[in-house]
Amino acid sequence: MGLVLILVALIAFIVLSTTRLKLHPFLALLAAALIAGFAYQLPSGEIIKTMTAGFGGILGYIGIVIVLGTIIGVILERSGAAITMAETVIRLLGQRFPTLTLSIIGYLVSIPVFCDSGYVILNSLKNALAARMKVSVVAMSVALATGLYATHTFVPPTPGPIAAAGNLGLETSLGLVILVGLLVAAVTAVAGMLWANRFLKQNDQALLEEAPSELLADNVDFDALRARYGKLPSAWQAFSPIFVPIALICLGSVAAFPSKPFGEGALFDVLSFLGQPVAALLVGLVLACALLRGEGKRQQFHDHVAHGLKEAAPILLITGAGGAFGAVLKATALTGYLGDTLSALGIGLFMPFLVAAALKSAQGSSTVALVTTSAMVAPLLANLGLDSEMGRVLTVMAIGAGAMTVSHANDSFFWVVTQFSRMKVATAYRAQTMATLIQGMSGMLAVWLLSLVLL
C-alpha cells in the first residue's frame, strides 16, 4: 500500500508545484522523477541513468514528429490555410456540434495513427475550428484528444491492441477484435466528447497559459486576417499537408498486415518507409511549402521553421521530462506489486481492467499496460471463465479500457495535449485526465454489458 501512496504523493507534488509554486513543468517532472527514485529505493547510481534513458527514449519516438508537426502548423496558420480548413469543415458539417466534429475526426484518424502523432498533425485544424466557431479551445482539445484516444486503445492495427490480441491467442480473429473494438471505442469517444462539452462556454483565459494560436487571440477580426493573407489557399492546398501524411501512415499500417495485401516487393518497401510518421510528416512539410507565396519564399520558409522550432522546444523538454518520470516508475516495484495484488482478486472481466488501469496509472504507457496485462492474464482465462473466442475478445476490450485509465503526468500524450493546447497543468488534470477516467469507466461498462449478451 505504501508504494501506491508514494505515487499519489508524487502526483500531488507535480500539481501543487506547477500551480501554487509556479514551478515550470519541466523542472517539476524532473524533481518528481528524482524523488521517486529515492522514495522507491532504486540504486542511487541507476536513478539518473534511468531518467536520461526515459527522457531520450520518449523523444526518440515522438520528438521529430513534434518538431515537424509544429513547423507545418506554423505554415498553415501564417499562410491562411488554417482559415480555409476551418471554413471548409464548417461548410461540410455545420457549426451546431463543434466537439462532435473533432471527436469523429480523432476517432477515425487514430485507427492507423498513434494518438500522439494524430494530435500533433491535427492541432492546427483544431485551433482554427475553435477560433472560427468561437468556442473554448480546451473543450475542442479534449474532444480531439479523447476521440484519438478511443480507437488508440481498442482498435488494431494500433500496436497495443494487436499485441494484446496476439497474447490472448486471437491472431486469426483480428477482424472480430476490430469490430468489437470499434463499438466499444465509439462509447468511450462519446463519453469523452460529453465531458469536453462541460468546457465549451468557459473562459479560456482562466484555463490556458496563453493562446495557442494567433487565431485564438482576443478580438481576432477574421475579415482583417483575410485581407492580410490576400487570396486564401484552396481546400486541397490547405488540407494536403495534414491528410496526405495521415493517408501514408494508413497505407503503411495496411502494408504491414500479416496478409501482406501489397505484397513484399518494391511497393511494400515504399509504403513501409513513407508510412512511418517521420517520413509521412516530411512529405507533409514539402506539401506545406506550396503554401508559401510572394517574394522571398526561402526567407519565409526559414522564418517559419525558426518559429516552429522555438514553439516546439518547451513541448519537447516537458514531454521528455514526462518520459523520465515514467521510466523511473517503470523501474520500481510498483507495477509488479499492483499486478500481483489485483490479479489475485478473481472478479471476471473486471480483473484485467483493474490490472491494466493500475499499470497505466503507474507507468504511463497504454501500450505497455495492454501488452503486460494481456501476458499476465493469458494463463488465467480458463479460471476466469473467459476461455472462449468471444471471452478472449472481451478480455482485450477490458484491458483496453483499463489502459486508458488514466492519462496524467507520466504519459507523453498528456503533455502533448497540454502543451500544444497551452493548458495550465491544473486545467489539464481537470479536463484531460478526468476525461480519460470517464472514458475508461464507460468503456468497461460497455464491455460488461456486452458480456451479459455475448458470453
BASE-148583 format. One record per residue (C-alpha): x, y, z; residue number from 1; chain. Coordinates in nm, 3 decimals, padded with zeros to 5 digits. Each point is the difference from the previous one (the first is absolute). Layout:
((X Y Z) NUM A)
...
//
This chain:
((00.000 00.000 00.000) 1 A)
((00.291 00.231 00.074) 2 A)
((00.113 -00.028 -00.363) 3 A)
((-00.337 00.137 -00.119) 4 A)
((00.002 00.282 00.256) 5 A)
((00.340 00.113 -00.129) 6 A)
((-00.143 00.022 -00.353) 7 A)
((-00.296 00.206 00.126) 8 A)
((00.239 00.231 00.186) 9 A)
((00.215 00.044 -00.314) 10 A)
((-00.302 00.097 -00.211) 11 A)
((-00.110 00.246 00.270) 12 A)
((00.353 00.146 00.000) 13 A)
((-00.008 00.055 -00.379) 14 A)
((-00.340 00.170 00.014) 15 A)
((00.078 00.222 00.299) 16 A)
((00.350 00.097 -00.113) 17 A)
((-00.122 00.107 -00.344) 18 A)
((-00.312 00.182 00.121) 19 A)
((00.071 00.147 00.345) 20 A)
((00.379 00.029 -00.020) 21 A)
((00.004 00.092 -00.373) 22 A)
((00.283 -00.245 -00.067) 23 A)
((00.043 -00.076 -00.369) 24 A)
((-00.139 -00.347 -00.088) 25 A)
((00.340 -00.104 -00.141) 26 A)
((00.168 00.050 00.338) 27 A)
((-00.298 -00.135 00.195) 28 A)
((00.009 -00.326 -00.197) 29 A)
((00.376 -00.039 00.034) 30 A)
((-00.029 00.062 00.374) 31 A)
((-00.285 -00.252 00.026) 32 A)
((00.208 -00.259 -00.188) 33 A)
((00.294 00.056 00.234) 34 A)
((-00.217 -00.018 00.311) 35 A)
((-00.168 -00.316 -00.132) 36 A)
((00.336 -00.168 -00.051) 37 A)
((00.102 00.055 00.362) 38 A)
((-00.349 -00.062 00.145) 39 A)
((-00.025 -00.336 -00.177) 40 A)
((00.359 -00.081 00.104) 41 A)
((00.150 -00.047 -00.344) 42 A)
((00.380 -00.035 00.002) 43 A)
((00.133 00.357 00.016) 44 A)
((00.235 -00.062 -00.292) 45 A)
((-00.293 -00.107 -00.223) 46 A)
((-00.241 00.287 00.066) 47 A)
((00.157 00.259 -00.231) 48 A)
((00.073 -00.265 -00.266) 49 A)
((-00.366 -00.107 00.005) 50 A)
((-00.116 00.362 -00.023) 51 A)
((00.222 00.084 -00.297) 52 A)
((-00.092 -00.325 -00.177) 53 A)
((-00.369 00.078 00.047) 54 A)
((00.049 00.358 -00.118) 55 A)
((00.181 -00.110 -00.313) 56 A)
((-00.225 -00.297 -00.066) 57 A)
((-00.322 00.199 -00.017) 58 A)
((00.157 00.273 -00.215) 59 A)
((00.145 -00.264 -00.233) 60 A)
((-00.356 -00.116 -00.060) 61 A)
((-00.191 00.330 -00.019) 62 A)
((00.259 00.283 -00.009) 63 A)
((00.047 00.046 -00.376) 64 A)
((-00.375 -00.044 -00.053) 65 A)
((-00.064 00.290 00.241) 66 A)
((00.251 00.224 -00.177) 67 A)
((-00.125 -00.074 -00.352) 68 A)
((-00.364 00.027 00.107) 69 A)
((00.065 00.335 00.167) 70 A)
((00.174 00.141 -00.309) 71 A)
((-00.285 -00.116 -00.225) 72 A)
((-00.246 00.161 00.242) 73 A)
((00.185 00.332 -00.013) 74 A)
((-00.008 -00.002 -00.382) 75 A)
((-00.370 -00.091 -00.005) 76 A)
((-00.081 00.284 00.238) 77 A)
((00.216 00.269 -00.159) 78 A)
((-00.108 -00.080 -00.356) 79 A)
((-00.372 00.021 00.076) 80 A)
((-00.043 -00.374 -00.063) 81 A)
((-00.136 -00.049 00.353) 82 A)
((-00.286 00.237 -00.079) 83 A)
((-00.076 -00.192 -00.319) 84 A)
((-00.003 -00.330 00.193) 85 A)
((-00.235 00.133 00.266) 86 A)
((-00.242 00.149 -00.251) 87 A)
((00.001 -00.319 -00.211) 88 A)
((-00.081 -00.223 00.298) 89 A)
((-00.272 00.240 00.118) 90 A)
((-00.149 00.010 -00.350) 91 A)
((-00.009 -00.381 -00.013) 92 A)
((-00.105 -00.081 00.358) 93 A)
((-00.152 00.322 00.134) 94 A)
((00.063 00.181 00.330) 95 A)
((-00.259 -00.162 00.226) 96 A)
((00.223 -00.272 00.150) 97 A)
((00.365 00.119 00.000) 98 A)
((00.128 -00.259 00.248) 99 A)
((-00.178 -00.284 -00.184) 100 A)
((00.175 00.100 -00.322) 101 A)
((00.346 -00.024 00.157) 102 A)
((-00.085 -00.315 00.194) 103 A)
((-00.099 -00.179 -00.323) 104 A)
((00.316 00.122 -00.178) 105 A)
((00.216 -00.124 00.288) 106 A)
((-00.188 -00.333 00.022) 107 A)
((00.068 -00.072 -00.369) 108 A)
((00.358 00.131 -00.018) 109 A)
((00.127 -00.198 00.300) 110 A)
((-00.095 -00.339 -00.145) 111 A)
((00.327 -00.011 -00.199) 112 A)
((00.185 00.294 00.164) 113 A)
((00.142 00.018 00.354) 114 A)
((-00.205 00.245 00.208) 115 A)
((00.310 00.216 00.075) 116 A)
((00.080 00.041 -00.370) 117 A)
((-00.365 00.050 -00.089) 118 A)
((-00.036 00.283 00.250) 119 A)
((00.312 00.176 -00.128) 120 A)
((-00.119 -00.029 -00.361) 121 A)
((-00.355 00.120 00.073) 122 A)
((00.089 00.274 00.250) 123 A)
((-00.014 00.287 -00.251) 124 A)
((-00.340 -00.113 -00.129) 125 A)
((-00.128 -00.017 00.358) 126 A)
((00.119 00.353 00.077) 127 A)
((-00.151 00.139 -00.320) 128 A)
((-00.337 -00.163 00.070) 129 A)
((-00.003 00.126 00.360) 130 A)
((00.071 00.355 -00.121) 131 A)
((-00.250 -00.007 -00.287) 132 A)
((-00.282 -00.150 00.210) 133 A)
((00.087 00.224 00.297) 134 A)
((00.006 -00.286 00.252) 135 A)
((00.246 -00.098 00.272) 136 A)
((00.330 -00.141 -00.124) 137 A)
((00.010 -00.215 00.315) 138 A)
((-00.328 -00.168 -00.099) 139 A)
((00.120 -00.054 -00.356) 140 A)
((00.337 -00.134 00.120) 141 A)
((-00.164 -00.254 00.231) 142 A)
((-00.247 -00.105 -00.272) 143 A)
((00.283 -00.061 -00.247) 144 A)
((00.223 -00.173 00.258) 145 A)
((-00.275 -00.234 00.124) 146 A)
((-00.109 -00.085 -00.355) 147 A)
((00.358 -00.095 -00.083) 148 A)
((00.047 -00.185 00.329) 149 A)
((-00.312 -00.214 -00.049) 150 A)
((00.109 -00.195 -00.307) 151 A)
((00.368 00.010 00.109) 152 A)
((-00.067 -00.242 00.287) 153 A)
((-00.266 -00.224 -00.155) 154 A)
((00.043 -00.036 -00.377) 155 A)
((00.277 -00.178 -00.193) 156 A)
((00.227 00.074 -00.186) 157 A)
((00.118 00.213 00.294) 158 A)
((00.284 -00.208 00.155) 159 A)
((-00.148 -00.024 00.352) 160 A)
((-00.331 -00.169 -00.093) 161 A)
((00.176 -00.220 -00.258) 162 A)
((00.255 -00.118 00.257) 163 A)
((-00.275 -00.065 00.257) 164 A)
((-00.199 -00.200 -00.256) 165 A)
((00.312 -00.200 -00.087) 166 A)
((00.078 -00.074 00.364) 167 A)
((-00.355 -00.131 00.046) 168 A)
((00.012 -00.225 -00.309) 169 A)
((-00.214 00.212 -00.232) 170 A)
((00.244 00.036 -00.292) 171 A)
((-00.255 -00.152 -00.239) 172 A)
((-00.294 00.197 00.145) 173 A)
((00.124 00.356 -00.047) 174 A)
((-00.309 00.086 -00.205) 175 A)
((-00.221 -00.078 00.301) 176 A)
((00.232 00.198 00.230) 177 A)
((-00.025 00.300 -00.237) 178 A)
((-00.380 -00.025 -00.022) 179 A)
((-00.056 -00.016 00.376) 180 A)
((00.278 00.256 00.055) 181 A)
((-00.170 00.253 -00.228) 182 A)
((-00.321 -00.036 00.200) 183 A)
((00.160 00.036 00.344) 184 A)
((00.223 00.284 -00.126) 185 A)
((-00.310 00.185 -00.123) 186 A)
((-00.147 -00.013 00.352) 187 A)
((00.319 00.142 00.153) 188 A)
((00.029 00.269 -00.271) 189 A)
((-00.355 00.118 00.074) 190 A)
((00.075 00.001 00.375) 191 A)
((00.312 00.211 -00.060) 192 A)
((-00.189 00.241 -00.226) 193 A)
((-00.277 00.047 00.259) 194 A)
((00.262 00.083 00.264) 195 A)
((00.167 00.243 -00.243) 196 A)
((-00.335 00.178 -00.041) 197 A)
((00.021 00.111 00.364) 198 A)
((00.275 00.241 -00.104) 199 A)
((-00.164 00.139 -00.318) 200 A)
((-00.112 00.329 00.153) 201 A)
((00.275 00.042 00.257) 202 A)
((00.245 00.288 -00.014) 203 A)
((00.322 -00.126 -00.158) 204 A)
((00.205 00.283 00.150) 205 A)
((-00.043 -00.156 00.345) 206 A)
((00.083 -00.351 -00.129) 207 A)
((00.296 00.061 -00.233) 208 A)
((00.353 00.125 00.047) 209 A)
((-00.037 00.192 -00.328) 210 A)
((-00.191 -00.018 -00.328) 211 A)
((00.140 -00.295 -00.200) 212 A)
((-00.047 00.181 -00.332) 213 A)
((-00.029 00.358 -00.125) 214 A)
((-00.343 -00.101 -00.130) 215 A)
((-00.105 -00.046 00.365) 216 A)
((00.132 00.333 00.126) 217 A)
((-00.255 00.244 00.143) 218 A)
((-00.221 00.192 -00.243) 219 A)
((00.128 -00.167 -00.316) 220 A)
((-00.151 00.158 -00.312) 221 A)
((-00.026 -00.272 -00.263) 222 A)
((-00.079 00.250 -00.276) 223 A)
((00.321 00.187 00.080) 224 A)
((00.191 -00.329 00.003) 225 A)
((-00.142 -00.090 -00.340) 226 A)
((00.112 00.335 -00.137) 227 A)
((00.348 -00.052 00.142) 228 A)
((00.036 -00.343 -00.160) 229 A)
((-00.143 00.113 -00.335) 230 A)
((-00.138 -00.293 -00.196) 231 A)
((-00.043 -00.298 00.233) 232 A)
((00.134 -00.344 -00.104) 233 A)
((-00.242 -00.252 -00.152) 234 A)
((-00.143 -00.277 00.218) 235 A)
((00.235 -00.256 -00.160) 236 A)
((00.306 00.219 00.061) 237 A)
((-00.105 00.059 00.360) 238 A)
((-00.086 -00.359 00.092) 239 A)
((00.271 -00.188 -00.190) 240 A)
((00.281 00.063 00.256) 241 A)
((-00.225 -00.166 00.261) 242 A)
((-00.191 -00.273 -00.180) 243 A)
((00.270 -00.123 -00.239) 244 A)
((00.221 -00.100 00.299) 245 A)
((-00.303 -00.166 00.163) 246 A)
((-00.072 -00.191 -00.322) 247 A)
((00.364 -00.112 -00.025) 248 A)
((-00.001 -00.125 00.360) 249 A)
((-00.325 -00.187 -00.073) 250 A)
((00.153 -00.167 -00.306) 251 A)
((00.312 -00.087 00.197) 252 A)
((-00.216 -00.168 00.267) 253 A)
((-00.195 -00.195 -00.262) 254 A)
((00.323 -00.107 -00.171) 255 A)
((00.120 -00.145 00.332) 256 A)
((-00.306 -00.227 00.042) 257 A)
((00.097 -00.369 00.029) 258 A)
((-00.185 -00.069 -00.329) 259 A)
((00.238 00.244 -00.182) 260 A)
((-00.270 00.151 -00.229) 261 A)
((00.263 00.199 -00.194) 262 A)
((00.237 -00.295 -00.030) 263 A)
((00.362 00.014 00.119) 264 A)
((00.164 00.170 -00.296) 265 A)
((00.087 00.361 -00.085) 266 A)
((-00.350 00.135 00.076) 267 A)
((00.015 -00.154 00.347) 268 A)
((00.342 00.156 00.063) 269 A)
((-00.117 00.344 -00.115) 270 A)
((-00.319 -00.006 00.209) 271 A)
((00.183 -00.138 00.304) 272 A)
((00.245 00.291 -00.021) 273 A)
((-00.249 00.277 -00.075) 274 A)
((-00.246 -00.141 00.252) 275 A)
((00.229 00.082 00.290) 276 A)
((-00.121 00.321 00.173) 277 A)
((00.329 00.188 -00.047) 278 A)
((00.018 -00.080 -00.374) 279 A)
((-00.370 00.076 -00.046) 280 A)
((00.036 00.338 00.170) 281 A)
((00.302 00.085 -00.213) 282 A)
((-00.228 -00.050 -00.301) 283 A)
((-00.254 00.224 00.173) 284 A)
((00.266 00.268 00.051) 285 A)
((00.085 -00.010 -00.373) 286 A)
((-00.369 00.046 -00.081) 287 A)
((-00.023 00.286 00.252) 288 A)
((00.276 00.183 -00.188) 289 A)
((-00.245 00.042 -00.291) 290 A)
((-00.193 00.238 00.228) 291 A)
((00.287 00.251 00.003) 292 A)
((-00.072 00.295 -00.226) 293 A)
((00.145 00.328 -00.117) 294 A)
((00.360 00.113 00.007) 295 A)
((00.271 -00.160 00.210) 296 A)
((-00.147 -00.349 00.043) 297 A)
((00.330 -00.133 00.132) 298 A)
((00.005 00.266 00.272) 299 A)
((-00.365 -00.068 00.082) 300 A)
((00.076 -00.369 00.035) 301 A)
((00.302 00.071 00.219) 302 A)
((-00.205 00.229 00.225) 303 A)
((-00.283 -00.253 00.031) 304 A)
((00.244 -00.281 00.088) 305 A)
((00.173 00.220 00.259) 306 A)
((-00.334 00.091 00.157) 307 A)
((-00.110 -00.366 -00.002) 308 A)
((00.320 -00.109 00.173) 309 A)
((-00.047 00.269 00.264) 310 A)
((-00.357 -00.119 00.065) 311 A)
((00.097 -00.368 00.002) 312 A)
((00.289 00.035 00.247) 313 A)
((-00.201 00.025 00.326) 314 A)
((-00.236 -00.276 -00.119) 315 A)
((00.296 -00.228 -00.067) 316 A)
((00.160 00.069 00.337) 317 A)
((-00.319 -00.053 00.199) 318 A)
((-00.091 -00.315 -00.194) 319 A)
((00.352 -00.135 00.056) 320 A)
((-00.019 00.078 00.373) 321 A)
((-00.332 -00.188 00.012) 322 A)
((00.180 -00.293 -00.162) 323 A)
((00.271 00.018 00.267) 324 A)
((-00.263 -00.008 00.275) 325 A)
((-00.176 -00.295 -00.162) 326 A)
((00.326 -00.190 -00.047) 327 A)
((00.088 00.029 00.370) 328 A)
((-00.346 -00.129 00.097) 329 A)
((00.038 -00.294 -00.241) 330 A)
((00.330 -00.093 00.166) 331 A)
((-00.158 -00.023 00.348) 332 A)
((-00.184 -00.285 00.168) 333 A)
((-00.330 00.189 -00.039) 334 A)
((-00.123 -00.160 -00.323) 335 A)
((00.082 -00.354 00.120) 336 A)
((-00.172 00.062 00.334) 337 A)
((-00.315 00.133 -00.167) 338 A)
((-00.011 -00.283 -00.252) 339 A)
((00.043 -00.274 00.261) 340 A)
((-00.247 00.155 00.244) 341 A)
((-00.279 00.060 -00.249) 342 A)
((00.043 -00.324 -00.198) 343 A)
((-00.086 -00.196 00.316) 344 A)
((-00.348 00.153 00.029) 345 A)
((-00.174 -00.235 -00.247) 346 A)
((-00.286 00.230 -00.101) 347 A)
((-00.050 -00.097 -00.363) 348 A)
((00.049 00.269 -00.264) 349 A)
((00.052 00.264 00.267) 350 A)
((00.330 -00.160 00.101) 351 A)
((00.185 00.070 -00.330) 352 A)
((-00.158 00.348 -00.002) 353 A)
((00.130 00.082 00.348) 354 A)
((00.346 -00.144 -00.070) 355 A)
((00.033 00.201 -00.324) 356 A)
((-00.132 00.317 00.169) 357 A)
((00.247 -00.036 00.285) 358 A)
((00.292 -00.059 -00.238) 359 A)
((-00.106 00.291 -00.225) 360 A)
((-00.032 00.241 00.293) 361 A)
((00.329 -00.119 00.147) 362 A)
((00.228 00.008 -00.306) 363 A)
((-00.177 00.215 -00.261) 364 A)
((00.004 -00.208 -00.317) 365 A)
((-00.329 -00.144 -00.132) 366 A)
((00.193 -00.237 -00.228) 367 A)
((00.208 -00.137 00.289) 368 A)
((-00.318 -00.044 00.208) 369 A)
((-00.169 -00.189 -00.286) 370 A)
((00.297 -00.227 -00.069) 371 A)
((00.089 -00.070 00.365) 372 A)
((-00.354 -00.062 00.119) 373 A)
((-00.088 -00.228 -00.293) 374 A)
((00.312 -00.211 00.062) 375 A)
((-00.082 -00.017 00.371) 376 A)
((-00.366 -00.090 -00.054) 377 A)
((00.045 -00.258 -00.281) 378 A)
((00.065 -00.301 00.232) 379 A)
((-00.298 00.097 00.220) 380 A)
((-00.273 00.012 -00.267) 381 A)
((-00.138 -00.348 00.077) 382 A)
((-00.026 00.077 00.372) 383 A)
((-00.176 00.328 -00.081) 384 A)
((-00.250 -00.172 -00.230) 385 A)
((00.127 00.196 -00.301) 386 A)
((00.158 -00.282 -00.202) 387 A)
((-00.235 00.031 -00.301) 388 A)
((00.076 00.208 -00.311) 389 A)
((-00.245 00.273 00.103) 390 A)
((00.127 -00.019 00.358) 391 A)
((00.351 00.071 -00.125) 392 A)
((-00.122 00.286 -00.220) 393 A)
((-00.183 00.160 00.293) 394 A)
((00.311 -00.049 00.214) 395 A)
((00.197 00.206 -00.255) 396 A)
((-00.272 00.267 00.025) 397 A)
((00.009 -00.002 00.382) 398 A)
((00.378 00.039 -00.010) 399 A)
((-00.037 00.284 -00.253) 400 A)
((-00.245 00.179 00.230) 401 A)
((00.246 -00.033 00.285) 402 A)
((00.288 00.115 -00.219) 403 A)
((-00.164 00.342 -00.044) 404 A)
((-00.062 00.045 00.375) 405 A)
((00.155 00.253 00.064) 406 A)
((00.227 00.229 -00.204) 407 A)
((00.201 00.231 00.224) 408 A)
((00.350 00.138 00.057) 409 A)
((00.193 -00.319 -00.088) 410 A)
((-00.174 -00.035 -00.339) 411 A)
((00.151 00.170 -00.307) 412 A)
((-00.349 00.046 -00.151) 413 A)
((-00.105 00.206 00.304) 414 A)
((00.285 00.243 -00.062) 415 A)
((-00.052 00.012 -00.379) 416 A)
((-00.364 00.100 00.057) 417 A)
((00.082 00.239 00.285) 418 A)
((00.287 00.181 -00.170) 419 A)
((-00.143 00.026 -00.352) 420 A)
((-00.320 00.138 00.155) 421 A)
((00.192 00.222 00.246) 422 A)
((-00.214 -00.129 00.289) 423 A)
((00.099 00.067 00.356) 424 A)
((00.098 -00.322 00.175) 425 A)
((-00.292 00.029 00.243) 426 A)
((-00.234 00.047 -00.297) 427 A)
((00.147 -00.304 -00.172) 428 A)
((-00.065 -00.222 00.302) 429 A)
((-00.357 00.126 00.026) 430 A)
((-00.069 -00.021 -00.374) 431 A)
((00.221 -00.266 -00.162) 432 A)
((00.082 -00.235 00.289) 433 A)
((-00.360 -00.007 00.123) 434 A)
((-00.115 -00.061 -00.359) 435 A)
((00.218 -00.312 -00.024) 436 A)
((-00.137 -00.125 00.333) 437 A)
((-00.356 00.041 -00.130) 438 A)
((00.098 -00.165 -00.330) 439 A)
((00.153 -00.302 00.173) 440 A)
((-00.297 -00.053 00.229) 441 A)
((-00.247 00.046 -00.288) 442 A)
((00.198 -00.248 -00.211) 443 A)
((-00.001 -00.258 00.279) 444 A)
((-00.374 00.048 00.052) 445 A)
((-00.054 -00.064 -00.374) 446 A)
((00.219 -00.313 00.015) 447 A)
((-00.192 -00.131 00.304) 448 A)
((-00.337 00.057 -00.173) 449 A)
((00.128 -00.179 -00.312) 450 A)
((00.114 -00.292 00.216) 451 A)
((-00.355 -00.039 00.135) 452 A)
((-00.124 -00.046 -00.358) 453 A)
((00.290 -00.181 -00.169) 454 A)
((00.140 -00.231 00.267) 455 A)
//
